[in-house]
Amino acid sequence: MLNKDVKIINVGIADIQGGQSPSVIRTTLGSCIGVVLYSPEKKVGAMAHIMLAKDPSGKDASKNPHKYAETALPELVKKMAELGCTKGEYFARLFGGASMFKGMNSSFLQNIGDLNVTVAKEFLDKEKITLLVEEVGGHEGRTISLYLDDGRILLKKGGFEKYLYKVR
């Protein structure tokens, strides 16, 4: 049970949110990916809920930058800077990217999750942001909750839930 002083910050689809302890940041993912950045020293973090890896038309990303990994991830890093963190003070965790369109005859729909994960990992590698934990793929959606007091993640998937404690 959460303390009544704890604020729940919900992250919608194509959204980025950040906060500080004792808040909890939460989202639900299918083929979308959730990229979580957390600073254990400052007890602040941010989460992006990303729908697609890249803007196929090249025209939508300027209107909806949080929808695409290529534009949302730099915004996520900017959010951590707004929260007072520089690179090296925070670490990444990656969730989602499930194949939610089984049985559909579209390679695009079948591969959305995999492509999202690939682009996110490439960005983190290029920016030298350490990826500590990933829970990606499969065929089930997930709900993740980032507890900013200690950085643990509550992962709910397929009727089960578990805590992930690795923060550095």
Contact map, one row per residue, 1 for C-alpha under 8 A:
111000000000000000000000000000000000000000000000000000000000000000000000000000000000000000000000000000000000000000000000000000000000000000000000000000000000000000000000
111101000000000000000000000000000000000000000000000000000000000000000000000000000000000000000000000000000000000000000000000000000000000000000000000000000000000000000000
111111000000000000000000000000000000000000000000000000000000000000000000000000000000000000000000000000000000000000000000000000000000000000000000000000000000000000000000
011111100000000000000000000000000000000000000000000000000000000000000000000000000000000000000000000000000000000000000000000000000000000000000000000000000000000000000000
001111100000000000000100000000000000000000000000000000000000000000000000000000000000000000000000000000000000000000000000000000000000000000000000000000000000000000000000
011111110000000000000111000000000000000000000000000000000000000000000000000000000000000000000000000000000000000000000000000000000000000000000000000000000000000000000000
000111111000000000000111000000000000000000000000000000000000000000000000000000000000000000000000000000000000000000000000000000000000000000000000000000000000000000000000
000001111100000000000011110000000000000000000000000000000000000000000000000000000000000000000000000000000000000000000000000000000000000000000000000000000000000000000000
000000111110000011100011110000000000000000000000000000000000000000000000000000000000000000000000000000000000000000000000000000000000000000000000000000000000000000000000
000000011111000010000000111000000000000000000000000000000000000000000000000000000000000000000000000000000000000000000000000000000000000000000000000000000000000000000000
000000001111101110000000111000000000000000000011100000000000000000000000000000000000000000000000000000000000000000000000000000000000000000000000000000000000000000000000
000000000111111100000000001000000000000000000000100000000000000000000000000000000000000000000000000000000000000000000000000000000000000000000000000000000000000000000000
000000000011111000000000000000000000000000000000111000000000000000100000000000000000000000000000000000000000000000000000000000000000000000000000000000000000000000000000
000000000001111100000000000000000000000000000001111000000000000111110000000000000000000000000000000000000000000000000000000000000000000000000000000000000000000000000000
000000000011111110000000000000000000000000000001110000000000000001100000000000000000000000000000000000000000000000000000000000000000000000000000000000000000000000000000
000000000011011111000000000000000000000000000111100000000000000001000001000100000000000000000000000000000000000000000000000000000000000000000000000000000000000000000000
000000001110001111100000100000000000000000000111000000000000000000000000000000100000000000000000000000000000000000000000000000000000000000000000000000000000000000000000
000000001000000111110000100000000000000000011110000000000000000000000000000000110010000000000000000000000000000000000000000000000000000000000000000000000000000000000000
000000001000000011111011100000000000000000011100000000000000000000000000000000000010000000000000000000000000000000000000000000000000000000000000000100000000000000000000
000000000000000001111110000000000000000000111000000000000000000000000000000000000000000000000000000000000000000000000000000000000000000000000000000110000000000000000000
000000000000000000111111000000000000000000110000000000000000000000000000000000000000000000000000000000000000000000000000000000000000000000000000001110000000000000000000
000011100000000000011111000000000000000000000000000000000000000000000000000000000000000000000000000000000000000000000000000000000000000000000000001110000000000000000000
000001111000000000111111100000000000000000000000000000000000000000000000000000000000000000000000000000000000000000000000000000000000000000000000001110000000000000000000
000001111000000000101111110000000000000000000000000000000000000000000000000000000000000000000000000000000000000000000000000000000000000000000000111100000000000000000000
000000011110000011100011111000000000000000000110000000000000000000000000000000000000000000000000000000000000000000000000000000000000000000000000111100000000000000000000
000000011110000000000001111100000000000000000000000000000000000000000000000000000000000000000000000000000000000000000000000000000000000000000011110000000000000000000000
000000000111000000000000111110000100000000000000100000000000000000000000000000000000000000000000000000000000000000000000000000000000000000000011100000000000000000000000
000000000000000000000000011111000000000000000000000000000000000000000000000000000000000000000000000000000000000000000000000000000000000000001111000000000000000000000000
000000000000000000000000001111111100000000000000100000000000000000000000000000000000000000000011100000000000000000000000000000000000000000001110000000000000000000000000
000000000000000000000000000111111000000000000000000000000000000000000000000000000000000000000001111100000000000000000000000000000000000000011100000000000000000000000000
000000000000000000000000000011111000000000000000001000000000000000000000000000000000000000000001111100000000000110000000000000000000000000001000000000000000000000000000
000000000000000000000000000011111100000000000000111100000000000000000000000000000000000000000001110000000000000110010000000000000000000000000000000000000000000000000000
000000000000000000000000000011111110000000000001111000000000000000000000000000000000000000000111100000000000000010011000000000000000000000000000000000000000000000000000
000000000000000000000000001010011111000000000011110000000000000000000000000000000000000000000111000000000000000000000000000000000000000000000000000000000000000000000000
000000000000000000000000000000001111100000000011110000000000000000000000000000000000000000011110000000000000000000000001000000000000000000000000000000000000000000000000
000000000000000000000000000000000111110000001111000000000000000000000000000000000000000000011100000000000000000000000000000000000000000000000000010000000000000000000000
000000000000000000000000000000000011111000001110000000000000000000000000000000010000000001111000000000000000000000000000000000000000000000000000000000000000000000000000
000000000000000000000000000000000001111100111100000000000000000000000000000000000000000001110000000000000000000000000000000000000000000000000000000100100000000000000010
000000000000000000000000000000000000111111111000000000000000000000000000000000000000100011100000000000000000000000000000000000000000000000000000000000100000000000000010
000000000000000000000000000000000000011111110000000000000000000000000000000000000000000011000000000000000000000000000000000000000000000000000000000001100000000000000011
000000000000000000000000000000000000001111100000000000000000000000000000000000000000000010000000000000000000000000000000000000000000000000000000000000000000000000000000
000000000000000000000000000000000000001111110000000000000000000000000000000000000000100000000000000000000000000000000000000000000000000000000000000000000000000000000000
000000000000000000011000000000000000011111111000000000000000000000000000000000000000000000000000000000000000000000000000000000000000000000000000000111100000000000000000
000000000000000001111000000000000000011101111100000000000000000000000000000000010010000000000000000000000000000000000000000000000000000000000000000100000000000000000000
000000000000000001110000000000000001111000111110000000000000000000000000000000010010000000000000000000000000000000000000000000000000000000000000000100000000000000000000
000000000000000111100000100000000001110000011111000000000000000000000000000100110000000000000000000000000000000000000000000000000000000000000000000000000000000000000000
000000000010000111000000100000000111100000001111100000000000000000000000000100000000000000000000000000000000000000000000000000000000000000000000000000000000000000000000
000000000010011110000000000000001111000000000111110000000000000001000001100100000000000000000000000000000000000000000000000000000000000000000000000000000000000000000000
000000000011111100000000001010011110000000000011111000000000000001100000000000000000000000000000000000000000000000000000000000000000000000000000000000000000000000000000
000000000000111000000000000000011110000000000001111110000000000001111001000000000000000000000000000000000000000000010000000000000000000000000000000000000000000000000000
000000000000110000000000000000111000000000000000111110000000000000111000000000000000000000000000000000000000000000010000000000000000000000000000000000000000000000000000
000000000000000000000000000000010000000000000000011111100000000000111000000000000000000000000000000000000000000100110000000000000000000000000000000000000000000000000000
000000000000000000000000000000000000000000000000011111100000000000011100000000000000000000000000000000000000000100110011000000000000000000000000000000000000000000000000
000000000000000000000000000000000000000000000000000111110000000000011100000000000000000000000000000000000000000000000000000000000000000000000000000000000000000000000000
000000000000000000000000000000000000000000000000000111111111100000010000000000000000000000000000000000000000000000000000000000000000000000000000000000000000000000000000
000000000000000000000000000000000000000000000000000001111100000000000000000000000000000000000000000000000000000000000000000000000000000000000000000000000000000000000000
000000000000000000000000000000000000000000000000000000111111000000000000000000000000000000000000000000000000000000000000000000000000000000000000000000000000000000000000
000000000000000000000000000000000000000000000000000000111111100000000000000000000000000000000000000000000000000000000000000000000000000000000000000000000000000000000000
000000000000000000000000000000000000000000000000000000101111111000000000000000000000000000000000000000000000000000000000000000000000000000000000000000000000000000000000
000000000000000000000000000000000000000000000000000000101111111110000000000000000000000000000000000000000000000000000000000000000000000000000000000000000000000000000000
000000000000000000000000000000000000000000000000000000100111111111110010000000000000000000000000000000000000000000000000000000000000000000000000000000000000000000000000
000000000000000000000000000000000000000000000000000000000011111110000000000000000000000000000000000000000000000000000000000000000000000000000000000000000000000000000000
000000000000000000000000000000000000000000000000000000000011111110000000000000000000000000000000000000000000000000000000000000000000000000000000000000000000000000000000
000000000000010000000000000000000000000000000000000000000001111111110000000000000000000000000000000000000000000000000000000000000000000000000000000000000000000000000000
000000000000010000000000000000000000000000000000000000000001111111110011000000000000000000000000000000000000000000000000000000000000000000000000000000000000000000000000
000000000000011100000000000000000000000000000001110000000000100111111011101000000000000000000000000000000000000000000000000000000000000000000000000000000000000000000000
000000000000111000000000000000000000000000000000111100000000100111111011000000000000000000000000000000000000000000000000000000000000000000000000000000000000000000000000
000000000000010000000000000000000000000000000000011111100000100111111111000000000000000000000000000000000000000000000000000000000000000000000000000000000000000000000000
000000000000000000000000000000000000000000000000011111000000000001111111100000000000000000000000000000000000000000010011000000000000000000000000000000000000000000000000
000000000000000000000000000000000000000000000000000011000000000000011111110000000000000000000000000000000000000000000010001000000000000000000000000000000000000000000000
000000000000000000000000000000000000000000000000000000000000100011111111111000000000000000000000000000000000000000000000000000000000000000000000000000000000000000000000
000000000000000100000000000000000000000000000001010000000000000011111111111100000000000000000000000000000000000000000000000000000000000000000000000000000000000000000000
000000000000000000000000000000000000000000000001000000000000000001001111111110000000000000000000000000000000000000000001001000000000000000000000000000000000000000000000
000000000000000000000000000000000000000000000000000000000000000000000111111111000000000000000000000000000000000000000000000000000000000000000000000000000000000000000000
000000000000000000000000000000000000000000000000000000000000000001000011111111100000000000000000000000000000000000000000000000000000000000000000000000000000000000000000
000000000000000100000000000000000000000000000111000000000000000000000001111111110000000000000000000000000000000000000000000000000000000000000000000000000000000000000000
000000000000000000000000000000000000000000000000000000000000000000000000111111111000000000000000000000000000000000000000000000000000000000000000000000000000000000000000
000000000000000000000000000000000000000000000000000000000000000000000000011111111100000000000000000000000000000000000000000000000000000000000000000000000000000000000000
000000000000000011000000000000000000000000000100000000000000000000000000001111111110000000000000000000000000000000000000000000000000000000000000000000000000000000000000
000000000000000001000000000000000000100000011100000000000000000000000000000111111111110000000000000000000000000000000000000000000000000000000000000000000000000000000000
000000000000000000000000000000000000000000000000000000000000000000000000000011111111110000000000000000000000000000000000000000000000000000000000000000000000000000000000
000000000000000000000000000000000000000000000000000000000000000000000000000001111111100000000000000000000000000000000000000000000000000000000000000000000000000000000000
000000000000000001100000000000000000000000011000000000000000000000000000000000111111100000000000000000000000000000000000000000000000000000000000000000000000000000000000
000000000000000000000000000000000000000000000000000000000000000000000000000000011111110000000000000000000000000000000000000000000000000000000000000000000000000000000000
000000000000000000000000000000000000001001000000000000000000000000000000000000011111111011000000000000000000000000000000000000000000000000000000000000000000000000000000
000000000000000000000000000000000000000000000000000000000000000000000000000000011001111111000000000000000000000000000000000000000000000000000000000000000000000000000000
000000000000000000000000000000000000000000000000000000000000000000000000000000000000111111000000000000000000000000000000000000001000000000000000000000000000000000000000
000000000000000000000000000000000000000000000000000000000000000000000000000000000000011111100000000000000000000000000000000000001000000000000000000000000000000000000000
000000000000000000000000000000000000001110000000000000000000000000000000000000000000111111100000000000000000000000000000000000000000000000000000000000000000000000000000
000000000000000000000000000000000000111100000000000000000000000000000000000000000000111111110000000000000000000000000000000000001000000000000000000000000000000000000001
000000000000000000000000000000000000111000000000000000000000000000000000000000000000000111111000000000000000000000000000000000001111000000000000000000000000000000000011
000000000000000000000000000000000011110000000000000000000000000000000000000000000000000001111100000000000000000000000000000100001111100000000000000000000000000000000000
000000000000000000000000000000000011100000000000000000000000000000000000000000000000000000111110000000000000000000000000000000000011110000000000000000000000000000000000
000000000000000000000000000000001111000000000000000000000000000000000000000000000000000000011111000000000000000000001000000000000010111100000000000000000000000000000000
000000000000000000000000000010001110000000000000000000000000000000000000000000000000000000001111100000000000000000000000000000000000011100000101000000000000000000000000
000000000000000000000000000011111100000000000000000000000000000000000000000000000000000000000111110000000000000010000000000000000000001110001100000000000000000000000000
000000000000000000000000000011111000000000000000000000000000000000000000000000000000000000000011111000000000000111011000000000000000000111000000000000000000000000000000
000000000000000000000000000001110000000000000000000000000000000000000000000000000000000000000001111100000000000011000000000000000000000111111000000000000000000000000000
000000000000000000000000000001100000000000000000000000000000000000000000000000000000000000000000111111000000011111000000000000000000000011110000000000000000000000000000
000000000000000000000000000001100000000000000000000000000000000000000000000000000000000000000000011111000000010000000000000000000000000000111000000000000000000000000000
000000000000000000000000000000000000000000000000000000000000000000000000000000000000000000000000001111110000110000000000000000000000000000000000000000000000000000000000
000000000000000000000000000000000000000000000000000000000000000000000000000000000000000000000000001111110000010000000000000000000000000000100000000000000000000000000000
000000000000000000000000000000000000000000000000000000000000000000000000000000000000000000000000000011111000000000000000000000000000000000000000000000000000000000000000
000000000000000000000000000000000000000000000000000000000000000000000000000000000000000000000000000011111100110000000000000000000000000000000000000000000000000000000000
000000000000000000000000000000000000000000000000000000000000000000000000000000000000000000000000000000111110000000000000000000000000000000000000000000000000000000000000
000000000000000000000000000000000000000000000000000000000000000000000000000000000000000000000000000000011111110000000000000000000000000000000000000000000000000000000000
000000000000000000000000000000000000000000000000000000000000000000000000000000000000000000000000000000001111111000000000000000000000000000000000000000000000000000000000
000000000000000000000000000000000000000000000000000000000000000000000000000000000000000000000000000000000111111100000000000000000000000000000000000000000000000000000000
000000000000000000000000000000000000000000000000000000000000000000000000000000000000000000000000000010010111111100000000000000000000000000000000000000000000000000000000
000000000000000000000000000000000000000000000000000000000000000000000000000000000000000000000000001111010111111110000000000000000000000000000000000000000000000000000000
000000000000000000000000000000000000000000000000000000000000000000000000000000000000000000000000001000000011111111100000000000000000000000000000000000000000000000000000
000000000000000000000000000000110000000000000000000110000000000000000000000000000000000000000000101000000001111111110000000000000000000000000000000000000000000000000000
000000000000000000000000000000111000000000000000000000000000000000000000000000000000000000000001111000000000011111111000000000000000000010000000000000000000000000000000
000000000000000000000000000000000000000000000000000000000000000000000000000000000000000000000000111000000000001111111100000000000000000010000000000000000000000000000000
000000000000000000000000000000000000000000000000000110000000000000000000000000000000000000000000000000000000001111111110000000000000000000000000000000000000000000000000
000000000000000000000000000000011000000000000000011110000000000000001000000000000000000000000000100000000000000111111111000000000000000000000000000000000000000000000000
000000000000000000000000000000001000000000000000000000000000000000000000000000000000000000000100100000000000000011111111100000000000000100000000000000000000000000000000
000000000000000000000000000000000000000000000000000000000000000000000000000000000000000000000000000000000000000001111111110000000000000000000000000000000000000000000000
000000000000000000000000000000000000000000000000000010000000000000001100000000000000000000000000000000000000000000111111111000000000000000000000000000000000000000000000
000000000000000000000000000000000010000000000000000010000000000000001000100000000000000000000000000000000000000000011111111100000000000000000000000000000000000000000000
000000000000000000000000000000000000000000000000000000000000000000000000000000000000000000000000000000000000000000001111111110000010000000000000000000000000000000000000
000000000000000000000000000000000000000000000000000000000000000000000000000000000000000000000000000000000000000000000111111111000000000000000000000000000000000000000000
000000000000000000000000000000000000000000000000000000000000000000000100100000000000000000000000000000000000000000000011111111100000000000000000000000000000000000000000
000000000000000000000000000000000000000000000000000000000000000000000000000000000000000000010000000000000000000000000001111111111110000000000000000000000000000000000000
000000000000000000000000000000000000000000000000000000000000000000000000000000000000000000000000000000000000000000000000111111111100000000000000000000000000000000000000
000000000000000000000000000000000000000000000000000000000000000000000000000000000000000000000000000000000000000000000000011111111000000000000000000000000000000000000000
000000000000000000000000000000000000000000000000000000000000000000000000000000000000000000000000000000000000000000000000001111111000000000000000000000000000000000000000
000000000000000000000000000000000000000000000000000000000000000000000000000000000000000000000000000000000000000000000000000111111100000000000000000000000000000000000000
000000000000000000000000000000000000000000000000000000000000000000000000000000000000001101110000000000000000000000000000000111111110000000000000000000000000000000000000
000000000000000000000000000000000000000000000000000000000000000000000000000000000000000000110000000000000000000000000000000110011111000000000000000000000000000000000000
000000000000000000000000000000000000000000000000000000000000000000000000000000000000000000111100000000000000000000000000100100001111110000000000000000000000000000000000
000000000000000000000000000000000000000000000000000000000000000000000000000000000000000000111000000000000000000000000000000000000111110000000000000000000000000000000111
000000000000000000000000000000000000000000000000000000000000000000000000000000000000000000011100000000000000000000000000000000000011111000000000000000000000000000000100
000000000000000000000000000000000000000000000000000000000000000000000000000000000000000000001110000000000000000000000000000000000011111100000000000000000000000000000000
000000000000000000000000000000000000000000000000000000000000000000000000000000000000000000000111000000000000000000000000000000000000111110000000000000000000000000000000
000000000000000000000000000000000000000000000000000000000000000000000000000000000000000000000111110000000000000000001000000000000000011111000000000000000000000000000000
000000000000000000000000000000000000000000000000000000000000000000000000000000000000000000000001111000000000000011000000000000000000001111100000000000000000000000000000
000000000000000000000000000000000000000000000000000000000000000000000000000000000000000000000000111000000000000000000000000000000000000111110000000000000000000000000000
000000000000000000000000000000000000000000000000000000000000000000000000000000000000000000000000011101000000000000000000000000000000000011111000000000000000000000000000
000000000000000000000000000001000000000000000000000000000000000000000000000000000000000000000000011100000000000000000000000000000000000001111100000000000000110000000000
000000000000000000000000000111100000000000000000000000000000000000000000000000000000000000000001010100000000000000000000000000000000000000111110000000000000110000000000
000000000000000000000000000111000000000000000000000000000000000000000000000000000000000000000011000000000000000000000000000000000000000000011111000000000011110000000000
000000000000000000000000011110000000000000000000000000000000000000000000000000000000000000000000000000000000000000000000000000000000000000001111100000000111100000000000
000000000000000000000000011100000000000000000000000000000000000000000000000000000000000000000010000000000000000000000000000000000000000000000111110000001111000000000000
000000000000000000000001111000000000000000000000000000000000000000000000000000000000000000000000000000000000000000000000000000000000000000000011111000001110000000000000
000000000000000000000001110000000001000000000000000000000000000000000000000000000000000000000000000000000000000000000000000000000000000000000001111100111100000000000000
000000000000000000001111100000000000000000000000000000000000000000000000000000000000000000000000000000000000000000000000000000000000000000000000111111111100000000000000
000000000000000000111111100000000000010000111000000000000000000000000000000000000000000000000000000000000000000000000000000000000000000000000000011111110000000000000000
000000000000000000011110000000000000000000100000000000000000000000000000000000000000000000000000000000000000000000000000000000000000000000000000001111100000000000000000
000000000000000000000000000000000000000100100000000000000000000000000000000000000000000000000000000000000000000000000000000000000000000000000000001111110000000000000000
000000000000000000000000000000000000011100100000000000000000000000000000000000000000000000000000000000000000000000000000000000000000000000000000011111111000000000001110
000000000000000000000000000000000000000000000000000000000000000000000000000000000000000000000000000000000000000000000000000000000000000000000000011101111100000000111110
000000000000000000000000000000000000000000000000000000000000000000000000000000000000000000000000000000000000000000000000000000000000000000000001111000111110000000111000
000000000000000000000000000000000000000000000000000000000000000000000000000000000000000000000000000000000000000000000000000000000000000000000011111000011111000011110000
000000000000000000000000000000000000000000000000000000000000000000000000000000000000000000000000000000000000000000000000000000000000000000000111100000001111100011110000
000000000000000000000000000000000000000000000000000000000000000000000000000000000000000000000000000000000000000000000000000000000000000000000111000000000111111111000000
000000000000000000000000000000000000000000000000000000000000000000000000000000000000000000000000000000000000000000000000000000000000000000011110000000000011111110000000
000000000000000000000000000000000000000000000000000000000000000000000000000000000000000000000000000000000000000000000000000000000000000000011100000000000001111100000000
000000000000000000000000000000000000000000000000000000000000000000000000000000000000000000000000000000000000000000000000000000000000000000000000000000000001111110000000
000000000000000000000000000000000000000000000000000000000000000000000000000000000000000000000000000000000000000000000000000000000000000000000000000000000001111111000000
000000000000000000000000000000000000000000000000000000000000000000000000000000000000000000000000000000000000000000000000000000000000000000000000000000000111101111100000
000000000000000000000000000000000000000000000000000000000000000000000000000000000000000000000000000000000000000000000000000000000000000000000000000000000111000111110000
000000000000000000000000000000000000000000000000000000000000000000000000000000000000000000000000000000000000000000000000000000000000000000000000000000011110000011111000
000000000000000000000000000000000000000000000000000000000000000000000000000000000000000000000000000000000000000000000000000000000000000000000000000000011110000001111100
000000000000000000000000000000000000000000000000000000000000000000000000000000000000000000000000000000000000000000000000000000000000000000000000000000111000000000111110
000000000000000000000000000000000000000000000000000000000000000000000000000000000000000000000000000000000000000000000000000000000001100000000000000000110000000000011111
000000000000000000000000000000000000011100000000000000000000000000000000000000000000000000100000000000000000000000000000000000000001000000000000000000110000000000001111
000000000000000000000000000000000000000100000000000000000000000000000000000000000000000001100000000000000000000000000000000000000001000000000000000000000000000000000111
